[in-house]
Amino acid sequence: MDISVVIVSFHSHHLIRKIIKIIGKKIPVVIIENSRNQKLKKDLEKKYKNLNVIIPKKNLGFGSGFNLGIKTCKTNYVLHLSPDVSISKKCIKDIRVLINKFHDFALIGPTYNNEKIY
């Protein structure tokens, strides 16, 4: 597998379940659950074999949580998703296509469609 997904969460179980369904069961997913919700860890890891929920000893926040997630990934590339992101299977597929086209990059970032500027 060429890419893993890292999600940093704090009491976002209702959002996490939706995004995992979109990601599917083939891409490795690491969730840093800052709320220390052991039940969520048990439930998700039982249902999804491609998923690892890490419960830190304390709330690491966003940045440190993301860094911890990256350290556990075994792929060359990491896609960071927030629990409340709206993403499609096609978007994930397109990102994987871009990764295979460009080999010398540090960061790929999406853009918004139909963004209103205020």
C-alpha distances in whole Angstrom, upper triangle without the diagonal:
4,6,8,11,14,18,21,24,27,29,26,26,27,25,21,22,22,19,17,18,17,13,13,12,8,7,8,11,14,18,20,23,27,29,29,28,28,28,25,23,24,24,21,19,21,20,16,14,11,14,15,19,20,24,26,29,31,30,28,28,25,25,25,23,20,20,20,17,15,16,14,11,9,7,9,9,11,13,16,18,21,22,25,22,23,20,19,16,17,17,13,13,15,13,10,13,15,12,12,16,16,15,18,18,18,18,18,20,21,25,27,28,32,32,36,37,40
4,7,11,14,17,20,23,27,29,26,26,27,25,22,23,23,19,18,19,18,14,15,14,11,9,10,12,14,18,20,24,26,29,29,29,29,30,27,24,26,26,22,21,24,22,19,17,14,15,17,20,21,25,26,30,30,29,27,27,24,23,23,22,18,19,19,16,14,15,14,11,9,6,6,6,9,10,14,16,20,22,24,21,22,19,18,16,16,15,12,12,13,11,8,10,11,8,9,13,13,12,14,14,15,15,14,17,18,22,24,26,30,30,34,35,38
4,7,10,13,17,20,23,25,23,23,24,21,18,20,19,16,15,17,15,11,13,13,10,7,7,9,11,15,17,20,23,26,26,26,26,27,24,22,24,24,20,19,22,21,17,16,12,13,14,17,18,22,23,27,27,26,24,23,20,20,20,18,15,16,16,13,11,13,12,9,9,5,6,5,5,7,10,13,16,18,20,18,19,16,16,14,15,13,10,11,12,9,7,11,12,9,11,14,14,13,15,14,14,13,12,15,16,19,22,24,27,27,31,32,35
4,7,10,13,16,20,22,20,19,21,18,15,17,17,14,12,15,14,10,12,11,10,6,5,6,8,11,13,17,19,22,22,22,22,23,20,18,20,20,16,16,19,18,14,14,10,10,11,13,15,18,19,23,24,22,20,20,18,17,18,15,12,13,13,10,9,11,10,7,8,6,8,6,5,6,9,10,14,15,18,16,17,15,16,14,16,14,11,13,14,12,10,14,15,12,14,18,17,16,18,16,15,14,14,15,16,20,22,24,28,27,31,32,34
4,7,10,13,17,18,16,16,18,15,12,14,14,11,10,13,12,8,11,12,11,7,6,5,6,8,11,14,17,19,20,20,20,21,18,16,19,19,15,15,18,17,14,14,10,9,10,12,13,16,18,22,22,20,18,17,15,15,16,13,10,12,13,9,9,12,11,8,11,10,11,9,6,5,6,7,10,11,14,13,14,12,14,13,15,13,10,13,14,12,12,16,16,14,17,19,19,19,20,18,16,14,14,14,15,18,20,22,25,25,28,29,31
4,7,10,13,16,14,15,17,14,11,14,15,11,11,15,14,11,14,14,14,11,9,6,5,6,8,11,13,16,17,17,18,19,16,15,18,18,14,15,18,18,15,15,12,10,10,10,11,13,14,18,18,16,14,14,11,12,12,9,7,9,9,6,7,10,9,8,12,11,13,10,7,6,5,6,8,10,13,12,15,14,16,16,18,16,13,16,18,15,15,19,18,17,20,22,21,21,21,19,16,14,15,15,16,19,20,23,26,25,28,29,31
4,6,10,12,10,11,13,11,8,12,13,10,10,14,13,12,14,15,16,13,11,8,6,5,6,8,11,13,14,15,16,17,14,13,17,16,13,14,18,17,15,16,14,11,10,9,10,12,14,17,17,14,13,12,9,11,12,9,7,11,11,8,10,13,12,12,15,15,17,14,10,9,6,5,6,6,10,10,13,13,16,16,19,16,14,18,19,17,18,21,21,19,23,25,24,24,24,21,19,17,16,16,16,19,20,22,25,24,26,28,29
4,7,10,9,11,14,12,10,13,15,12,13,17,17,15,18,19,20,17,14,11,8,6,5,6,7,10,12,13,15,17,14,13,17,17,15,16,19,19,17,19,16,13,12,10,10,10,11,14,13,10,9,8,6,9,9,6,6,10,10,8,11,13,13,14,17,18,19,17,13,12,8,8,7,7,11,12,15,16,19,20,22,20,18,21,23,20,21,25,24,22,26,28,27,26,26,23,20,18,18,17,18,21,21,24,27,25,27,28,29
4,6,6,8,11,9,8,12,13,12,13,16,17,16,18,19,21,18,16,13,11,7,6,5,6,8,10,10,13,14,11,12,15,15,13,15,18,18,17,19,17,14,13,10,10,10,11,14,13,10,10,9,8,11,12,9,10,13,13,11,14,17,16,17,20,21,23,20,16,15,12,10,8,6,10,12,15,16,19,21,23,21,20,23,25,22,24,27,27,26,29,31,30,30,30,27,24,22,22,20,20,22,22,25,27,25,27,28,29
4,5,8,11,10,10,13,15,15,16,19,20,19,21,22,24,22,20,16,14,10,8,6,5,5,8,9,12,14,11,13,16,16,15,17,20,20,19,22,20,17,16,12,12,10,11,13,11,8,10,9,9,13,13,10,12,16,15,14,17,19,19,20,24,25,26,24,20,18,15,13,10,9,11,14,17,19,22,24,27,25,23,27,28,26,27,31,30,29,33,35,33,33,33,30,27,25,25,23,23,25,25,27,29,27,29,29,30
4,6,8,9,9,12,14,14,15,18,19,20,21,22,25,23,21,17,16,12,11,8,8,6,9,8,12,12,10,12,15,14,14,17,19,19,19,21,21,17,16,13,14,12,14,15,14,11,14,12,13,17,17,14,16,19,18,17,20,22,21,22,26,27,29,26,22,21,18,15,12,10,12,15,18,20,23,24,27,25,24,28,29,27,29,32,32,31,34,37,36,36,36,33,30,28,27,25,25,27,26,28,30,28,29,31,31
4,6,5,6,9,10,11,12,15,16,16,18,20,22,20,19,15,14,11,11,9,10,9,12,10,13,13,10,12,15,14,13,16,18,17,17,20,19,16,16,13,14,14,16,18,17,14,15,14,13,17,18,14,15,19,18,16,20,22,21,21,25,25,27,24,20,18,15,13,10,7,8,12,14,16,19,21,24,22,21,24,26,24,26,29,29,29,32,34,33,34,34,31,28,26,25,23,22,24,23,25,27,25,27,28,29
4,5,5,6,9,10,10,13,15,15,16,18,20,19,18,14,14,11,12,9,11,10,12,9,12,10,7,10,12,11,10,13,15,14,14,17,17,14,14,12,14,13,16,19,18,16,17,16,16,19,20,16,17,21,19,17,20,23,21,21,24,25,27,25,21,19,17,14,12,8,10,13,15,17,19,20,23,22,21,24,26,25,26,29,30,29,32,34,34,34,35,32,30,27,27,25,24,26,25,27,28,27,29,31,32
4,6,6,7,9,11,12,14,15,16,18,21,20,20,16,16,13,15,13,15,13,15,13,15,13,10,13,15,13,12,15,17,15,16,19,19,16,17,15,17,17,20,22,21,19,21,19,18,22,23,19,20,23,22,20,23,25,24,24,27,27,29,26,23,20,18,15,13,9,10,12,14,15,17,19,22,21,21,24,26,25,26,29,30,30,32,35,35,35,36,33,31,28,27,25,24,25,24,25,26,26,27,30,30
4,6,5,6,9,10,11,13,15,17,19,18,18,14,15,12,14,12,14,14,16,14,17,16,12,14,17,15,13,16,18,16,16,19,18,15,16,15,17,17,20,22,21,19,19,18,16,19,21,18,17,21,21,18,21,23,22,22,25,24,26,23,20,17,15,11,9,6,6,9,10,12,14,16,19,18,17,21,22,21,23,26,26,26,29,31,31,32,33,30,28,25,23,21,20,21,20,22,23,22,24,26,27
4,5,5,6,9,10,10,12,14,16,15,14,11,11,9,11,10,13,13,15,13,15,14,10,11,14,12,9,12,15,13,12,15,14,11,13,11,14,15,17,20,20,17,18,17,15,18,19,16,15,19,18,15,18,20,19,18,21,21,23,21,17,15,13,10,9,6,8,10,11,12,14,15,19,17,16,19,21,20,21,24,25,25,27,30,29,30,31,28,26,23,22,21,20,22,21,23,25,24,27,29,30
4,6,5,6,9,10,11,12,15,15,15,12,13,11,14,13,16,16,17,14,15,13,10,12,13,10,8,12,13,11,10,14,14,12,13,12,16,17,20,23,23,21,21,20,19,22,23,19,19,22,21,18,21,23,21,20,23,23,25,22,19,17,16,13,12,9,11,12,13,13,14,15,18,18,17,20,22,21,22,25,26,26,28,31,31,32,33,31,29,26,25,23,22,24,23,24,26,26,29,31,32
4,6,5,7,9,10,13,16,15,16,13,15,13,16,16,18,18,20,17,19,17,14,15,17,14,12,15,16,13,13,16,15,14,16,16,19,20,23,26,25,23,23,22,20,23,24,21,20,23,23,20,22,24,23,22,24,23,25,22,19,17,16,12,12,9,9,10,10,10,11,12,16,15,15,17,20,19,21,23,24,25,27,29,30,31,32,30,28,25,23,22,20,21,20,21,23,23,26,28,30
4,5,5,6,9,11,14,12,13,11,12,11,14,15,17,18,20,18,19,18,14,15,17,15,12,15,17,14,12,15,14,12,14,14,17,19,21,25,24,22,22,20,18,20,22,18,17,20,20,17,18,21,20,18,21,20,22,19,16,13,12,9,9,7,8,8,8,8,9,10,13,13,11,15,17,16,17,20,21,21,23,26,26,27,28,26,24,22,20,18,17,19,18,19,22,22,24,27,28
4,5,5,6,8,11,10,10,8,11,10,14,14,18,18,19,17,18,17,13,13,15,13,9,11,13,11,9,12,10,9,12,12,15,18,20,24,24,22,22,21,19,21,22,18,17,20,19,16,18,20,18,17,19,18,20,18,15,13,13,11,12,9,12,11,12,11,11,11,14,14,12,15,17,17,17,20,21,21,23,26,26,27,28,26,25,22,21,20,19,21,21,22,25,25,28,30,32
4,6,5,8,11,11,13,11,14,14,17,18,21,21,22,20,20,19,15,16,17,14,11,13,14,11,10,13,12,12,15,15,19,21,24,27,28,26,26,25,23,25,26,22,21,24,23,20,21,24,21,20,21,21,23,20,18,16,16,14,14,12,13,13,12,11,10,9,13,14,12,14,17,17,18,20,22,22,24,26,27,28,30,28,27,25,23,22,20,22,22,22,25,26,28,31,33
4,5,9,11,11,13,12,15,15,18,19,22,23,24,22,23,22,18,19,20,18,14,16,18,14,13,15,13,13,16,17,20,23,25,29,29,26,26,25,22,24,25,22,20,23,23,20,21,24,22,19,21,20,21,19,16,14,14,12,13,12,13,11,10,8,6,6,10,10,9,11,14,14,15,17,19,19,21,23,24,26,28,26,25,22,20,19,17,19,19,19,22,23,26,28,30
4,7,8,7,9,8,12,13,16,18,21,22,23,22,22,21,18,17,19,17,14,15,17,14,11,13,10,11,14,15,18,21,23,27,27,25,24,23,21,22,23,20,18,21,20,17,17,20,18,16,17,16,18,15,13,11,12,10,13,12,14,12,11,9,8,7,10,10,8,10,13,12,12,15,17,17,19,21,22,23,25,23,22,20,18,17,16,19,19,20,23,24,27,29,32
4,6,7,9,9,13,14,18,19,23,24,24,22,22,21,18,17,18,16,13,13,15,12,9,11,9,10,14,16,19,22,25,28,29,27,27,26,24,25,26,22,21,23,22,18,19,22,19,17,18,17,19,17,16,14,15,14,16,15,17,15,15,12,11,8,12,13,10,11,15,15,14,17,19,19,20,23,24,25,27,26,25,23,21,21,20,22,23,23,26,27,31,33,35
4,6,8,9,12,14,18,19,23,24,24,22,21,20,17,16,17,15,12,11,12,10,7,7,6,8,12,14,18,21,24,27,28,27,27,27,25,26,26,23,21,23,22,18,19,21,18,16,16,16,18,17,16,15,17,16,18,17,19,18,18,16,14,12,15,16,13,14,17,17,15,18,21,20,21,24,25,25,28,27,26,24,23,23,23,26,26,27,30,31,34,36,39
4,7,9,13,15,19,21,25,26,26,24,24,23,20,19,19,18,15,14,15,13,10,9,7,10,13,16,19,22,25,29,30,28,28,27,25,26,26,23,21,22,21,18,18,20,17,14,14,13,16,15,14,14,16,16,19,19,21,19,19,16,15,12,14,15,12,12,16,15,13,16,18,17,17,21,22,22,25,24,24,22,21,22,22,25,26,27,30,31,34,37,39
4,6,10,13,16,19,22,24,24,23,23,22,19,18,19,18,15,14,16,14,10,10,7,9,11,14,17,20,23,26,27,26,24,24,22,22,23,20,17,19,18,15,14,16,14,11,11,10,13,11,11,10,13,13,16,16,19,17,17,14,14,11,14,14,10,11,14,13,11,14,16,14,16,19,20,20,22,21,20,19,18,19,19,22,24,25,28,29,32,34,37
4,7,10,13,16,19,21,21,20,20,20,17,15,17,17,13,12,14,13,10,9,5,6,8,11,13,17,19,23,24,23,22,22,20,20,20,17,15,16,15,11,12,13,11,8,9,9,12,11,10,10,12,13,16,16,19,18,19,16,16,14,17,16,13,14,17,15,13,17,18,16,18,21,21,21,22,21,20,19,19,20,20,24,25,27,30,30,34,35,37
4,7,10,12,16,18,18,17,17,17,14,12,15,14,11,10,13,13,9,9,6,5,6,8,11,14,16,20,21,19,18,18,16,17,17,14,12,14,13,9,11,13,10,9,11,11,14,12,10,9,10,10,12,12,16,15,16,15,16,14,17,16,13,15,18,15,15,19,19,18,20,23,23,22,24,22,20,19,18,19,19,22,24,26,29,28,31,33,35
4,7,9,13,15,15,15,15,16,13,11,14,14,11,10,14,14,11,11,9,6,5,6,7,11,13,16,17,16,15,15,14,15,14,11,10,11,10,6,8,10,8,8,11,12,14,13,10,10,10,10,12,12,16,16,18,17,18,18,20,19,16,18,20,18,18,21,22,20,22,25,24,23,24,22,20,19,19,19,20,23,25,27,30,29,32,33,35
4,6,9,11,12,12,12,14,10,9,12,13,10,10,14,14,12,13,11,8,6,5,6,8,11,14,15,13,13,13,12,13,13,9,9,12,10,7,10,12,10,11,14,15,18,16,12,12,10,10,10,10,13,14,17,17,19,19,22,20,17,20,22,20,20,24,24,22,25,28,27,26,27,24,22,20,20,20,21,23,24,27,30,28,31,32,34
4,6,9,9,10,12,14,11,10,13,15,12,13,16,17,15,16,14,11,9,6,5,6,7,11,11,9,9,10,9,11,10,6,7,10,8,6,10,12,11,12,16,17,19,17,14,14,11,11,11,11,14,16,19,19,22,22,25,23,20,23,25,22,23,26,26,24,27,30,28,28,28,25,22,21,21,21,22,25,26,28,31,29,32,33,34
4,6,6,7,9,11,9,8,12,13,12,13,16,17,16,17,16,12,10,7,6,5,7,10,10,8,9,10,10,13,12,8,11,13,11,10,14,15,14,16,19,21,23,21,17,17,14,13,12,11,14,16,19,20,23,23,26,24,22,26,27,25,26,29,29,27,30,33,32,31,31,29,26,24,24,24,24,26,27,30,32,30,32,33,34
4,5,8,11,13,11,11,15,16,15,16,19,20,20,21,20,16,14,10,9,6,6,9,7,5,7,7,9,12,11,8,11,13,11,12,15,16,16,18,22,23,25,23,19,19,16,15,13,12,15,18,21,22,25,26,29,27,25,28,30,27,28,32,31,30,33,35,34,33,33,30,27,25,26,25,25,28,28,31,33,31,32,33,33
4,5,9,11,10,11,14,15,15,16,19,20,20,22,21,17,15,12,11,8,9,10,8,7,10,10,12,15,14,12,15,17,15,15,19,20,19,21,25,26,28,26,23,22,19,17,15,13,16,19,22,24,26,28,31,29,27,30,32,30,31,34,34,33,36,38,37,36,36,33,30,28,29,27,28,30,30,32,34,32,34,34,34
4,6,9,9,9,12,13,14,15,17,19,19,20,20,16,14,10,9,5,7,8,8,8,11,12,14,17,15,12,16,17,15,15,19,19,18,20,24,26,28,27,23,23,20,19,17,16,19,22,25,26,28,29,32,30,28,31,33,31,31,35,35,33,36,39,38,37,37,34,31,30,30,29,30,32,32,35,37,35,37,38,38
4,6,6,7,9,10,11,13,15,16,17,18,19,15,13,10,10,7,10,11,12,11,14,15,16,19,18,15,17,20,17,17,20,21,19,21,24,26,29,27,24,23,21,19,18,15,18,21,23,25,27,27,31,29,27,31,33,31,31,35,35,34,36,39,38,38,38,35,33,31,31,30,30,32,32,34,36,35,37,38,38
4,5,5,6,9,10,11,12,14,15,17,18,14,12,9,9,7,11,12,13,14,16,18,19,21,20,17,19,21,18,17,21,21,19,21,24,26,29,28,24,24,22,21,20,18,21,23,26,26,28,28,32,31,28,31,34,32,32,35,36,34,37,40,39,38,39,36,34,32,32,32,32,35,35,37,39,38,40,41,42
4,5,5,6,8,10,11,12,14,16,17,14,13,11,12,11,14,15,17,17,19,20,21,24,23,19,21,23,21,19,23,24,21,23,25,27,30,29,26,25,23,22,20,18,20,23,25,26,27,27,31,30,28,31,33,32,32,35,36,35,37,40,40,39,40,38,35,34,33,33,33,35,35,36,38,38,39,41,42
4,5,5,6,8,10,11,12,14,15,12,11,8,10,10,14,16,16,16,18,18,19,21,21,17,18,21,19,17,20,21,19,20,23,24,27,26,23,22,20,18,17,14,17,19,21,22,23,24,27,26,24,27,30,28,28,32,33,31,34,37,36,36,37,35,32,30,30,29,29,31,31,33,35,34,36,38,38
4,6,5,6,8,10,10,12,13,9,8,5,8,8,12,14,15,15,17,18,18,21,19,16,17,19,16,15,18,19,16,17,20,22,25,24,21,20,19,18,17,15,18,20,22,23,24,24,27,26,24,27,29,27,27,31,32,30,32,35,35,34,35,33,31,29,29,29,29,31,32,34,36,35,37,39,40
4,6,5,6,9,10,11,13,11,10,8,11,11,15,16,18,19,20,22,22,24,23,19,21,22,19,18,21,21,18,20,22,24,27,26,24,23,22,21,21,18,21,23,25,25,26,25,29,29,26,28,31,30,29,33,34,32,34,37,37,37,38,36,34,32,32,32,32,34,34,36,39,38,40,42,43
4,6,5,6,9,11,13,11,11,10,13,13,17,19,21,20,22,23,23,25,24,21,22,24,21,19,22,23,20,21,23,24,28,26,24,23,22,20,20,17,20,22,23,23,24,23,27,27,24,27,30,28,28,32,33,32,34,37,37,37,38,36,34,32,32,31,31,33,33,34,37,36,39,41,42
4,5,5,6,9,10,7,8,8,11,13,16,19,20,20,21,21,21,23,22,18,19,21,19,16,19,20,17,18,20,21,24,23,20,19,18,17,17,14,17,19,20,20,20,20,23,23,21,23,26,25,24,28,29,28,30,33,33,33,34,32,30,29,28,27,27,30,30,31,34,33,36,38,39
4,6,5,6,8,6,6,7,10,12,16,19,20,20,21,22,22,23,22,19,19,21,18,16,18,19,15,16,18,19,23,22,20,19,19,18,19,17,20,21,22,22,22,21,25,24,22,24,27,25,24,28,29,27,29,33,33,32,34,32,30,29,28,28,28,31,32,33,36,36,39,40,42
4,6,7,10,9,10,11,14,15,19,22,23,23,24,25,25,27,26,22,23,25,22,19,22,22,19,19,21,22,26,25,23,23,23,21,22,20,23,24,25,24,24,23,26,26,24,25,29,28,27,30,32,30,32,35,35,35,37,35,33,32,31,31,31,34,34,36,38,38,41,43,44
4,7,9,9,11,12,16,17,21,24,25,25,26,26,25,27,27,23,23,25,23,20,22,23,20,20,21,22,25,24,22,21,21,20,21,18,21,22,22,21,21,19,23,24,21,23,26,25,25,28,30,28,30,33,34,34,36,34,33,31,30,30,29,32,32,33,35,36,38,41,42
4,5,6,9,10,14,17,20,23,25,24,24,25,23,25,25,21,20,22,20,17,19,20,17,16,17,18,22,21,19,18,18,17,19,17,20,20,20,19,19,17,21,21,18,20,23,22,21,24,26,25,26,29,30,30,32,30,29,28,27,27,26,29,30,31,34,34,37,39,41
4,5,8,11,14,17,20,23,25,25,25,26,25,26,25,21,21,22,20,17,18,19,15,15,15,16,20,20,18,18,19,19,21,19,22,22,23,21,21,19,22,22,19,20,24,23,21,24,26,24,25,29,30,29,31,30,29,28,27,28,28,31,31,33,36,36,39,41,43
4,7,10,13,17,19,23,24,24,23,24,22,23,22,19,18,19,18,14,15,16,13,12,12,13,16,16,14,15,16,16,18,17,20,20,21,19,18,16,19,19,16,17,20,19,17,21,23,21,22,25,26,25,27,26,25,24,23,24,24,27,28,30,33,33,36,38,40
4,7,10,13,16,19,21,20,20,20,19,20,19,16,15,17,15,12,14,15,12,11,13,14,17,16,14,14,14,14,16,15,18,18,19,18,18,17,20,20,17,19,22,20,19,22,24,22,23,27,27,26,28,26,24,23,23,23,24,27,28,29,32,32,35,37,39
4,6,10,13,16,18,17,17,18,17,18,17,14,14,15,12,10,12,13,9,10,12,14,17,17,14,15,15,15,16,15,19,19,21,20,21,20,23,22,19,21,24,22,21,25,25,23,25,28,28,27,28,26,24,23,24,24,25,28,29,31,34,34,36,38,39
4,6,10,13,14,14,14,15,15,17,15,12,13,14,11,9,13,13,11,12,15,17,20,19,16,16,15,14,15,13,17,18,21,20,22,22,25,23,21,23,26,23,23,27,27,25,28,31,30,29,30,28,25,24,24,24,25,28,29,31,34,33,35,37,38
4,6,10,11,11,11,13,14,15,13,9,11,12,9,8,12,12,9,12,15,17,20,19,16,17,15,16,16,15,19,20,23,23,25,24,27,26,23,26,28,25,25,29,29,26,29,32,31,30,30,28,25,24,25,25,26,29,30,33,35,34,36,37,38
4,7,8,9,10,12,13,15,13,10,12,14,11,11,14,14,13,15,19,21,23,22,19,20,18,17,17,16,19,21,24,25,27,27,30,28,26,29,31,28,28,32,32,30,32,35,34,33,33,31,28,26,27,27,28,31,32,34,37,35,37,38,39
4,5,7,7,10,12,13,10,8,12,12,9,11,14,13,13,16,19,22,24,23,20,20,18,19,18,17,21,23,26,26,29,29,32,30,27,30,32,29,29,33,33,30,33,36,34,33,33,30,27,26,27,27,29,31,32,35,38,36,38,38,39
4,7,8,12,15,16,12,11,15,15,12,14,17,16,16,19,23,25,27,26,23,24,22,22,21,21,24,26,29,30,32,33,36,34,31,34,36,33,33,37,36,34,37,39,38,36,36,33,30,29,31,31,32,35,35,39,41,39,40,41,41
4,6,9,12,14,11,10,14,15,12,15,18,17,18,21,24,26,28,27,23,24,21,21,19,19,22,24,28,29,32,33,35,33,31,34,35,32,33,37,36,34,37,39,37,36,36,33,29,28,30,29,31,33,34,37,39,36,38,38,38
4,6,9,11,9,8,12,13,12,13,17,17,17,20,24,25,27,25,22,21,18,18,16,16,19,21,25,26,29,30,33,30,28,32,33,30,31,35,34,32,35,37,35,35,34,31,27,26,27,26,28,30,30,33,35,33,34,34,34
4,7,8,5,5,9,10,9,11,14,14,15,18,21,23,24,22,19,19,16,17,15,16,19,20,24,25,28,29,31,29,27,30,31,28,29,32,31,29,33,34,32,31,31,28,24,23,24,24,25,28,29,32,34,32,33,33,33
4,6,6,6,8,10,11,12,14,16,17,19,22,23,24,22,19,18,14,15,13,14,16,18,21,23,26,28,30,27,25,29,29,26,28,31,30,28,32,33,31,31,30,27,23,21,23,21,23,25,25,29,31,28,30,29,30
4,6,5,6,9,10,10,12,14,16,17,21,21,21,19,15,15,11,11,10,12,14,15,18,20,23,24,26,23,22,25,26,23,24,28,26,25,28,30,28,27,27,23,20,18,19,18,19,21,22,25,27,25,27,27,27
4,5,5,6,9,10,11,13,15,16,19,20,20,17,14,14,11,13,12,14,17,17,21,21,24,26,27,24,22,26,26,22,24,27,25,23,27,28,26,25,24,21,17,16,18,17,19,21,23,26,29,26,28,27,28
4,5,5,6,9,10,11,13,15,18,19,20,18,15,16,13,15,14,16,19,19,23,24,27,27,29,26,24,27,28,24,25,29,27,25,28,30,28,27,25,22,19,18,20,20,22,25,26,30,32,30,32,31,32
4,5,5,6,9,10,11,13,17,18,19,17,14,14,11,12,12,13,16,17,21,21,24,25,27,24,22,25,26,23,24,27,26,24,27,29,27,26,26,23,19,18,20,19,21,24,25,28,31,29,31,31,32
4,5,5,6,9,10,11,15,15,16,14,10,11,8,10,10,12,15,15,19,19,22,22,24,21,19,22,23,19,20,24,22,20,24,26,24,23,22,19,16,15,16,16,18,21,22,26,28,27,29,29,30
4,5,5,6,9,10,14,14,15,13,11,12,10,13,14,16,19,19,22,22,24,25,26,23,21,24,24,21,21,25,23,21,24,26,23,22,21,19,15,15,17,17,20,23,25,28,31,29,32,32,33
4,5,5,7,9,13,14,16,15,12,14,12,14,15,17,20,20,23,23,25,25,27,25,22,25,26,22,23,26,25,23,25,28,26,24,24,21,18,18,20,20,23,26,28,31,34,32,34,34,36
4,5,5,7,10,12,13,12,9,11,9,11,13,14,18,18,20,20,22,22,24,21,19,21,23,19,19,23,22,20,23,25,24,22,22,20,17,16,18,18,20,23,25,28,31,30,32,33,34
4,5,5,9,9,10,9,7,9,9,12,14,16,19,19,21,20,22,22,23,21,18,20,21,18,17,21,20,17,20,22,20,19,19,17,14,14,15,17,19,22,25,28,31,30,32,33,34
4,6,8,10,11,12,10,13,13,16,18,19,23,22,25,24,26,25,27,24,21,23,24,21,20,24,23,20,22,25,23,21,20,19,16,17,19,20,23,26,28,32,35,33,36,36,38
4,7,9,12,12,11,13,13,16,17,19,22,22,24,23,24,23,26,24,20,22,24,21,20,23,23,20,22,25,24,22,22,21,18,18,20,21,24,27,29,32,35,34,37,38,39
4,6,8,8,8,10,12,14,17,18,21,21,23,21,22,21,22,21,17,19,21,17,16,20,20,16,18,21,20,19,19,18,16,16,17,19,21,25,27,30,33,32,35,36,38
4,7,9,9,13,14,17,20,21,25,23,25,23,23,22,23,22,18,19,21,18,16,19,19,16,17,20,20,17,19,18,17,17,19,21,23,27,29,31,35,34,38,39,41
4,6,7,10,13,16,19,21,24,22,23,21,21,19,20,19,15,16,17,14,12,15,16,12,13,17,16,14,16,15,14,15,16,18,20,24,26,29,32,32,35,36,39
4,7,10,13,17,20,22,25,22,24,21,22,20,20,19,15,16,17,13,12,14,14,10,11,14,13,11,12,12,11,12,13,16,19,22,25,28,31,31,34,35,38
4,7,10,13,17,19,21,19,20,18,19,17,18,15,12,14,14,10,9,12,11,8,11,13,12,11,12,10,9,9,10,13,15,19,22,24,28,27,31,31,34
4,6,10,13,15,18,16,17,15,17,16,17,14,12,14,14,11,11,14,13,11,14,16,15,14,15,12,11,9,10,12,14,17,20,23,26,25,29,29,32
4,6,10,12,14,12,14,12,13,13,14,11,9,12,12,9,10,13,12,11,14,16,15,15,16,13,12,10,9,9,11,14,17,19,23,22,25,26,29
4,7,10,12,10,13,12,14,15,16,13,11,15,15,12,13,17,16,14,18,20,18,18,19,16,13,11,10,10,11,14,16,19,22,21,24,25,27
4,6,8,7,9,9,12,13,15,12,11,15,15,13,15,18,17,16,20,22,21,21,22,19,17,14,12,11,11,14,15,17,20,19,22,23,25
4,5,5,9,10,14,16,18,15,14,18,18,16,18,21,21,20,24,25,24,25,25,22,19,16,15,13,13,15,15,18,20,19,21,22,23
4,6,9,10,13,15,18,16,15,19,20,18,20,23,23,23,26,27,27,28,28,25,23,20,19,17,16,17,17,19,21,20,22,24,25
4,7,9,13,15,18,15,16,19,20,19,21,24,23,24,27,28,28,29,29,26,24,21,19,16,15,16,15,17,18,17,19,21,22
4,6,10,13,14,12,12,16,16,15,18,20,20,20,24,25,24,26,26,23,21,18,16,13,12,12,12,14,16,15,17,19,21
4,7,10,12,10,11,15,15,15,17,19,19,20,23,24,24,26,27,24,23,20,17,14,12,12,11,12,14,14,17,19,21
4,7,8,6,8,11,11,11,14,16,16,17,20,21,22,23,25,22,21,18,15,13,10,12,11,12,15,15,18,21,23
4,5,5,7,9,10,11,13,14,16,17,19,20,21,24,25,23,23,20,17,15,12,14,13,13,16,17,20,23,26
4,5,5,6,9,10,11,12,14,16,17,19,20,22,24,23,23,20,17,16,14,16,16,16,19,21,24,27,29
4,5,5,6,9,10,10,12,14,15,17,18,21,23,21,22,19,16,15,13,15,15,14,17,19,23,25,29
4,5,5,6,9,10,11,12,14,15,16,19,21,19,19,16,13,12,9,11,12,12,16,17,21,23,26
4,5,5,6,9,10,11,13,15,16,17,19,18,18,15,12,12,11,13,15,15,19,20,24,26,29
4,5,5,6,9,10,11,13,15,17,19,18,19,17,14,14,13,16,17,17,21,22,26,28,31
4,5,5,6,9,10,11,12,15,17,16,17,15,12,12,11,13,15,15,18,20,24,25,29
4,5,5,6,9,10,11,13,15,13,14,11,8,9,9,12,14,16,19,20,24,25,28
4,5,5,6,9,10,12,14,13,14,13,11,13,13,16,18,19,23,24,27,29,32
4,5,5,6,9,11,14,14,16,15,12,14,14,16,19,19,23,24,28,29,33
4,5,5,6,9,11,11,13,11,9,11,11,14,17,18,22,22,26,27,30
4,5,5,7,9,9,11,10,9,12,13,16,19,21,24,25,28,29,33
4,6,7,10,11,14,14,12,15,16,19,22,23,27,28,31,32,36
4,7,9,11,14,14,12,15,16,18,21,22,26,27,30,31,34
4,6,7,10,11,10,13,15,18,21,22,26,26,30,30,33
4,6,9,11,11,15,17,20,24,25,29,29,32,33,36
4,7,10,11,15,17,20,24,26,29,29,32,32,35
4,6,8,11,14,17,21,23,26,26,29,29,31
4,7,10,14,17,20,23,26,25,28,28,30
4,6,10,13,17,20,23,21,25,24,27
4,7,10,14,16,20,19,22,22,25
4,7,10,13,16,15,18,19,22
4,7,10,13,12,16,17,20
4,7,10,9,12,13,16
4,6,6,9,11,14
4,5,9,12,15
4,6,9,13
4,6,10
4,6
4
